[in-house]
């Protein structure tokens, strides 16, 4: 076993690390033989020198094996999941998991909280009264088995080395390292015992990877490393130059998902991305012959009501109200102040600073300015006008849901700055590329 300093030195000087060296280092991170200073040095060396695909696979597997690895051999169907790199108005997981389960898959979806300007699936689910995002193993496994899907948070024993490494990366300017991003995402997915994974890599003004070339490179790396680690994986690069749905905020996005599943209303781009990811997952897992059949099956799961029924069963099994689909307004928090954001001129919505809209939600209290901040589930933005919408002066760009008049005023000003009106433009597609 080599000393941690020698492992760091090798990577610092541009050398390739043997899988055994990487496994030793990660094991030391997990059992705390290696301190934060050496983790920081390792992360910076990787950030500056990069990693080969073989090294990244080894890092991913070592991080997976640093804690518990789930097994689902008792389930009579394929085990699938999805991961998104994060966006604004992106509540795809809430519909995708029950759609896949209604098509014969099992979805133990390990999700996260909001980060920066992006919303987190766990924060959204906590807007449902009683819903337990950190259940014990038995109710988690029971919900996956009986409802076909369970969207929950990671336990402390799932890829624990990733938790330590990520905390150090967050404070040492090494978050953007592609090998470390890839290993962080995939180690947790591999630890969840998946057979198939579909990835949604965002690009545009509301994405962490705003540059499209960088987003494509990340998608390529994720797919290559996942398949190299034995996990069937495809990725879609999707457009986050505008919010994916018309609502951004925790209870608002739950309500949006309920309307989507019950066919009351569906945002066009949200539907496109959700069905495209469903088609990829179903085809990759072998449940259907190709993505065309996968999209058809996903649409049937929605139109028949089976997907909505799976969602309702999951919510009730994890402690939420049994009648959420029938009476969402009775259960979801509502802000005391709802005000429109009037357009200042005639024109078409020609540009949206999506990150800025995400920050408006954070500033309203719908996200965290720093770790540990409480979240107000009721606040956010609703019915945000999508790109290409024709508006007259005074028409609403969207609606602010706020706790106080002063907060509403600030949010209205922020939305007005973030949405520009001008000439009509040809919209970009929601799905930009595919990697397999």
C-alpha positions as CSV (number, residue, x, y, z in Angstrom):
1,X,0.0,0.0,0.0
2,X,1.5,3.3,-1.1
3,X,1.5,6.4,1.1
4,X,-1.2,8.9,0.4
5,X,1.5,11.5,-0.3
6,X,3.0,9.4,-3.0
7,X,-0.4,8.9,-4.6
8,X,-1.0,12.6,-4.6
9,X,2.5,13.3,-5.9
10,X,2.0,10.9,-8.8
11,X,-1.2,12.6,-9.9
12,X,0.2,16.1,-9.3
13,X,3.1,15.3,-11.7
14,X,0.7,14.0,-14.4
15,X,1.1,10.3,-13.8
16,X,-1.6,7.7,-14.1
17,X,-2.7,6.0,-10.9
18,X,-3.1,2.3,-10.6
19,X,-6.7,1.1,-9.6
20,X,-5.2,-0.3,-6.4
21,X,-3.7,3.1,-5.5
22,X,-7.1,4.7,-6.0
23,X,-8.9,2.1,-4.0
24,X,-6.4,2.6,-1.1
25,X,-6.8,6.3,-1.1
26,X,-10.6,6.2,-1.2
27,X,-10.6,3.6,1.6
28,X,-8.5,5.9,3.7
29,X,-11.0,8.7,3.0
30,X,-13.9,6.5,4.1
31,X,-12.4,5.4,7.3
32,X,-10.9,8.9,8.0
33,X,-7.2,7.7,7.9
34,X,-6.8,10.5,5.3
35,X,-7.5,14.0,6.4
36,X,-9.2,17.0,4.6
37,X,-5.8,18.5,3.6
38,X,-4.8,15.4,1.7
39,X,-8.2,15.1,0.1
40,X,-7.9,18.7,-1.0
41,X,-4.5,18.1,-2.5
42,X,-5.7,15.0,-4.3
43,X,-8.8,16.9,-5.7
44,X,-6.6,19.8,-6.9
45,X,-4.2,17.4,-8.6
46,X,-7.1,15.7,-10.4
47,X,-8.6,19.1,-11.3
48,X,-5.3,20.2,-12.9
49,X,-4.1,16.9,-14.4
50,X,-7.4,15.1,-15.2
51,X,-7.8,11.4,-15.2
52,X,-7.8,8.7,-17.8
53,X,-11.1,6.7,-18.4
54,X,-9.5,3.8,-16.6
55,X,-8.6,5.9,-13.6
56,X,-12.1,7.5,-13.5
57,X,-13.8,4.0,-13.6
58,X,-11.5,2.9,-10.7
59,X,-12.3,6.0,-8.7
60,X,-16.1,5.5,-9.3
61,X,-16.0,1.8,-8.2
62,X,-13.8,2.6,-5.1
63,X,-16.3,5.3,-4.0
64,X,-19.2,2.9,-4.6
65,X,-17.5,0.3,-2.5
66,X,-16.8,2.7,0.4
67,X,-20.1,1.9,1.9
68,X,-23.3,-0.1,1.5
69,X,-24.3,-1.4,-1.9
70,X,-28.0,-2.2,-2.4
71,X,-29.2,-5.4,-4.2
72,X,-32.6,-6.0,-5.8
73,X,-32.4,-9.6,-6.9
74,X,-35.8,-10.2,-5.4
75,X,-37.6,-7.8,-7.8
76,X,-39.3,-9.3,-10.9
77,X,-38.2,-6.6,-13.3
78,X,-35.3,-4.3,-14.3
79,X,-34.1,-1.7,-11.8
80,X,-33.8,1.8,-13.4
81,X,-33.0,5.3,-12.4
82,X,-32.4,8.8,-13.8
83,X,-30.0,11.6,-12.8
84,X,-30.2,15.3,-13.8
85,X,-27.4,17.8,-13.5
86,X,-29.9,20.3,-12.3
87,X,-32.0,23.1,-13.6
88,X,-34.9,25.5,-12.9
89,X,-38.5,24.2,-13.0
90,X,-37.1,20.7,-13.5
91,X,-39.5,18.3,-11.7
92,X,-39.0,15.5,-14.2
93,X,-38.2,12.9,-11.5
94,X,-41.7,13.2,-10.0
95,X,-43.3,12.0,-13.2
96,X,-40.6,9.8,-14.6
97,X,-40.3,7.4,-11.7
98,X,-44.0,6.5,-11.7
99,X,-44.1,6.3,-15.5
100,X,-41.3,3.8,-15.5
101,X,-42.8,1.7,-12.7
102,X,-46.1,1.7,-14.6
103,X,-44.2,0.2,-17.6
104,X,-42.8,-2.7,-15.5
105,X,-39.6,-1.2,-14.1
106,X,-38.6,-0.7,-10.4
107,X,-37.2,2.7,-9.6
108,X,-35.2,3.2,-6.3
109,X,-34.5,6.8,-7.0
110,X,-31.8,8.3,-4.8
111,X,-32.2,12.1,-5.1
112,X,-30.6,15.2,-3.7
113,X,-31.4,18.7,-2.4
114,X,-31.2,22.0,-4.1
115,X,-27.8,23.4,-5.0
116,X,-27.2,27.0,-5.8
117,X,-29.9,28.3,-8.1
118,X,-31.3,24.8,-8.9
119,X,-34.1,23.1,-7.2
120,X,-33.8,19.8,-5.4
121,X,-36.1,16.8,-5.7
122,X,-36.0,16.1,-1.9
123,X,-36.9,19.7,-1.1
124,X,-39.9,19.4,-3.4
125,X,-41.1,16.2,-1.9
126,X,-40.8,17.6,1.6
127,X,-43.5,20.1,0.5
128,X,-45.9,17.1,0.8
129,X,-47.0,16.8,4.4
130,X,-45.8,13.6,6.1
131,X,-43.6,12.4,3.1
132,X,-40.5,10.8,4.6
133,X,-37.5,11.4,2.3
134,X,-35.1,9.4,4.6
135,X,-37.0,6.2,5.4
136,X,-35.5,3.2,7.0
137,X,-34.4,0.3,4.8
138,X,-37.6,-1.7,5.3
139,X,-40.1,0.9,4.2
140,X,-37.9,2.0,1.4
141,X,-37.6,-1.6,0.0
142,X,-41.4,-2.2,0.6
143,X,-42.3,1.0,-1.3
144,X,-40.1,0.0,-4.3
145,X,-41.5,-3.5,-4.3
146,X,-45.2,-2.5,-3.9
147,X,-45.4,0.9,-5.7
148,X,-42.7,0.2,-8.1
149,X,-40.8,3.4,-7.2
150,X,-39.5,5.3,-4.2
151,X,-37.9,8.7,-4.4
152,X,-35.7,9.2,-1.3
153,X,-32.4,10.7,-0.1
154,X,-29.1,8.9,0.3
155,X,-28.2,7.4,3.6
156,X,-24.9,8.1,5.3
157,X,-23.7,4.6,4.4
158,X,-24.3,5.1,0.6
159,X,-20.9,6.0,-1.0
160,X,-19.7,7.8,2.2
161,X,-16.3,8.6,0.6
162,X,-18.1,10.8,-1.9
163,X,-19.6,12.9,0.9
164,X,-16.2,13.7,2.3
165,X,-14.6,14.4,-1.0
166,X,-17.5,16.6,-2.2
167,X,-17.5,18.7,1.0
168,X,-13.8,19.4,0.4
169,X,-14.3,20.1,-3.3
170,X,-17.0,22.6,-2.5
171,X,-14.5,24.7,-0.5
172,X,-11.4,24.3,-2.6
173,X,-12.6,25.4,-6.1
174,X,-12.5,21.9,-7.5
175,X,-16.2,21.2,-8.0
176,X,-15.9,21.6,-11.8
177,X,-13.5,18.7,-12.3
178,X,-15.1,16.3,-14.8
179,X,-13.6,13.1,-13.4
180,X,-14.7,14.1,-9.9
181,X,-18.2,15.0,-11.1
182,X,-18.5,11.7,-12.9
183,X,-17.3,9.6,-10.0
184,X,-19.5,11.5,-7.5
185,X,-22.7,11.0,-9.6
186,X,-22.1,7.4,-10.7
187,X,-20.7,6.1,-7.4
188,X,-24.1,6.8,-5.7
189,X,-26.0,5.3,-8.6
190,X,-23.9,2.2,-8.6
191,X,-24.3,1.8,-4.9
192,X,-28.1,2.0,-5.4
193,X,-27.9,-1.3,-7.2
194,X,-29.1,-0.1,-10.6
195,X,-29.1,-2.1,-13.8
196,X,-29.8,0.9,-16.1
197,X,-29.3,4.6,-15.8
198,X,-30.5,7.5,-18.0
199,X,-28.8,10.9,-17.6
200,X,-30.2,14.4,-18.3
201,X,-27.2,16.7,-18.8
202,X,-28.4,20.3,-18.9
203,X,-26.9,23.2,-20.8
204,X,-27.8,26.8,-21.2
205,X,-28.4,29.8,-18.9
206,X,-30.0,27.8,-16.1
207,X,-27.5,24.9,-16.1
208,X,-24.2,24.4,-14.2
209,X,-22.7,23.5,-17.5
210,X,-23.8,26.6,-19.4
211,X,-21.4,25.9,-22.3
212,X,-22.9,23.3,-24.6
213,X,-19.5,21.9,-25.6
214,X,-18.7,21.3,-21.9
215,X,-22.1,19.7,-21.3
216,X,-21.6,17.3,-24.2
217,X,-18.1,16.4,-22.9
218,X,-19.6,15.6,-19.5
219,X,-22.4,13.5,-21.0
220,X,-19.8,11.5,-23.0
221,X,-17.6,11.0,-19.9
222,X,-20.6,9.9,-17.8
223,X,-21.8,7.4,-20.3
224,X,-18.3,6.0,-21.0
225,X,-17.5,5.6,-17.3
226,X,-20.9,4.1,-16.4
227,X,-20.7,1.5,-19.1
228,X,-17.1,0.8,-18.1
229,X,-18.2,0.2,-14.6
230,X,-20.9,-2.3,-15.7
231,X,-23.9,0.0,-15.6
232,X,-26.0,0.4,-18.8
233,X,-26.3,4.1,-19.5
234,X,-27.4,6.6,-22.0
235,X,-27.5,10.4,-21.7
236,X,-29.5,13.2,-23.2
237,X,-28.2,16.8,-23.4
238,X,-31.2,19.1,-22.9
239,X,-31.8,22.8,-23.2
240,X,-32.0,24.9,-20.0
241,X,-32.1,28.3,-21.6
242,X,-35.6,28.6,-20.0
243,X,-37.3,26.9,-17.1
244,X,-38.3,23.4,-18.0
245,X,-41.8,23.9,-16.5
246,X,-43.8,27.0,-16.0
247,X,-43.5,26.7,-12.2
248,X,-40.4,27.0,-10.0
249,X,-40.7,26.5,-6.3
250,X,-41.3,23.4,-4.1
251,X,-45.0,23.1,-3.5
252,X,-45.7,24.8,-6.9
253,X,-43.6,22.1,-8.6
254,X,-45.5,19.3,-6.8
255,X,-48.7,20.8,-7.9
256,X,-47.3,21.0,-11.5
257,X,-46.5,17.3,-11.3
258,X,-50.0,16.4,-10.1
259,X,-51.5,18.3,-13.0
260,X,-49.1,16.6,-15.4
261,X,-49.9,13.1,-14.1
262,X,-53.7,13.7,-14.0
263,X,-53.6,15.3,-17.5
264,X,-55.0,18.6,-16.2
265,X,-52.1,20.5,-17.8
266,X,-48.7,19.8,-19.2
267,X,-45.9,22.2,-20.1
268,X,-44.8,21.2,-23.6
269,X,-41.0,21.2,-23.0
270,X,-41.4,19.3,-19.7
271,X,-43.5,16.6,-21.5
272,X,-40.9,16.3,-24.3
273,X,-38.0,15.8,-21.9
274,X,-39.9,13.5,-19.6
275,X,-41.1,11.2,-22.4
276,X,-37.6,11.2,-24.0
277,X,-35.9,10.1,-20.8
278,X,-38.6,7.5,-20.2
279,X,-38.1,6.1,-23.8
280,X,-34.3,5.9,-23.2
281,X,-34.7,4.1,-19.9
282,X,-37.2,1.6,-21.2
283,X,-35.3,0.8,-24.3
284,X,-31.9,0.5,-22.5
285,X,-33.4,-1.9,-19.9
286,X,-34.9,-4.2,-22.6
287,X,-38.5,-3.6,-21.6
288,X,-39.2,-2.3,-25.1
289,X,-37.5,-2.8,-28.5
290,X,-36.6,0.8,-29.2
291,X,-37.2,4.4,-28.0
292,X,-40.2,4.8,-30.3
293,X,-41.9,2.0,-28.6
294,X,-40.7,3.3,-25.2
295,X,-42.3,6.7,-25.8
296,X,-45.5,5.0,-26.8
297,X,-45.6,2.9,-23.7
298,X,-44.8,5.9,-21.5
299,X,-47.7,7.9,-23.1
300,X,-50.0,4.9,-22.4
301,X,-48.9,4.8,-18.8
302,X,-50.0,8.4,-18.5
303,X,-53.2,8.3,-20.4
304,X,-54.4,5.1,-18.6
305,X,-53.9,6.7,-15.2
306,X,-51.4,4.0,-14.2
307,X,-48.5,6.4,-13.7
308,X,-50.7,8.7,-11.5
309,X,-51.8,5.7,-9.5
310,X,-48.1,4.6,-8.9
311,X,-47.3,8.2,-7.8
312,X,-50.2,8.2,-5.3
313,X,-49.2,4.8,-4.0
314,X,-45.6,5.9,-3.5
315,X,-46.6,9.1,-1.6
316,X,-49.0,7.2,0.7
317,X,-46.5,4.4,1.4
318,X,-43.8,7.0,2.4
319,X,-46.2,8.8,4.8
320,X,-47.9,11.4,2.6
321,X,-51.6,11.9,2.2
322,X,-53.5,9.3,0.3
323,X,-55.6,11.9,-1.6
324,X,-52.9,14.2,-2.8
325,X,-53.9,13.7,-6.4
326,X,-57.5,14.4,-5.7
327,X,-57.0,17.4,-3.3
328,X,-53.6,18.9,-3.8
329,X,-54.7,22.4,-2.7
330,X,-55.8,21.0,0.6
331,X,-52.3,19.6,1.4
332,X,-49.7,21.9,-0.4
333,X,-48.6,25.1,1.3
334,X,-49.8,28.3,-0.5
335,X,-48.2,31.7,-0.3
336,X,-50.3,34.5,1.2
337,X,-49.3,36.9,-1.6
338,X,-49.6,36.1,-5.3
339,X,-48.9,39.0,-7.7
340,X,-48.3,39.2,-11.5
341,X,-45.2,40.5,-13.1
342,X,-46.4,42.8,-15.9
343,X,-44.6,43.1,-19.2
344,X,-43.2,46.6,-19.7
345,X,-43.8,46.5,-23.5
346,X,-45.3,44.6,-26.4
347,X,-43.2,41.8,-27.9
348,X,-42.2,38.2,-27.9
349,X,-40.3,36.6,-25.0
350,X,-36.9,36.5,-26.7
351,X,-34.4,35.7,-23.8
352,X,-34.6,34.4,-20.3
353,X,-31.8,34.5,-17.7
354,X,-32.9,31.2,-16.2
355,X,-30.2,31.2,-13.5
356,X,-31.5,34.6,-12.4
357,X,-35.1,33.2,-12.1
358,X,-33.7,30.4,-10.0
359,X,-32.0,33.0,-7.7
360,X,-35.3,34.8,-7.4
361,X,-36.8,31.6,-6.0
362,X,-33.9,31.3,-3.6
363,X,-34.2,34.9,-2.4
364,X,-38.0,34.3,-1.8
365,X,-37.0,31.5,0.6
366,X,-37.6,28.6,-1.8
367,X,-33.9,27.6,-1.8
368,X,-30.9,27.9,0.4
369,X,-28.4,30.7,0.4
370,X,-26.1,28.5,2.6
371,X,-26.3,24.9,3.8
372,X,-28.8,24.4,6.6
373,X,-31.1,27.3,5.7
374,X,-34.8,26.5,6.1
375,X,-36.9,26.4,3.0
376,X,-40.4,27.9,2.6
377,X,-42.3,25.4,0.5
378,X,-45.0,27.8,-0.5
379,X,-43.0,30.5,-2.4
380,X,-41.8,30.6,-5.9
381,X,-42.8,31.6,-9.5
382,X,-45.8,30.3,-11.4
383,X,-46.9,30.3,-15.0
384,X,-43.6,31.7,-16.3
385,X,-44.0,32.8,-19.9
386,X,-41.9,30.5,-22.2
387,X,-39.7,31.7,-24.9
388,X,-41.6,32.8,-28.0
389,X,-44.7,33.9,-26.1
390,X,-46.3,37.0,-27.6
391,X,-47.2,39.5,-24.9
392,X,-48.8,43.0,-24.8
393,X,-47.7,45.6,-22.4
394,X,-49.2,44.7,-18.9
395,X,-49.6,41.0,-19.7
396,X,-48.1,38.8,-17.1
397,X,-44.5,37.5,-17.6
398,X,-45.4,35.2,-14.6
399,X,-46.7,35.3,-11.1
400,X,-44.7,35.7,-7.9
401,X,-45.8,33.7,-4.8
402,X,-44.3,35.5,-1.8
403,X,-44.6,35.7,2.0
404,X,-44.4,39.5,2.3
405,X,-45.2,42.5,0.1
406,X,-41.5,43.6,0.3
407,X,-40.3,40.2,-0.9
408,X,-42.9,40.2,-3.7
409,X,-41.7,43.6,-4.9
410,X,-38.1,42.4,-5.0
411,X,-39.1,39.2,-6.8
412,X,-41.2,41.1,-9.4
413,X,-38.2,43.4,-10.2
414,X,-35.9,40.3,-10.5
415,X,-38.3,38.5,-12.9
416,X,-38.7,41.6,-15.0
417,X,-34.9,41.9,-15.3
418,X,-34.5,38.2,-16.2
419,X,-37.1,38.1,-19.1
420,X,-36.5,40.2,-22.2
421,X,-39.0,41.0,-24.9
422,X,-38.1,41.5,-28.5
423,X,-38.5,39.9,-32.0
424,X,-39.9,36.4,-32.4
425,X,-37.1,33.8,-32.6
426,X,-37.1,30.1,-33.7
427,X,-37.1,28.1,-30.5
428,X,-34.3,25.6,-29.9
429,X,-35.4,22.0,-29.3
430,X,-35.7,20.7,-25.8
431,X,-33.4,17.7,-26.5
432,X,-30.2,18.7,-28.1
433,X,-28.1,15.5,-28.3
434,X,-27.9,11.8,-27.2
435,X,-24.9,9.8,-26.1
436,X,-24.8,6.0,-25.7
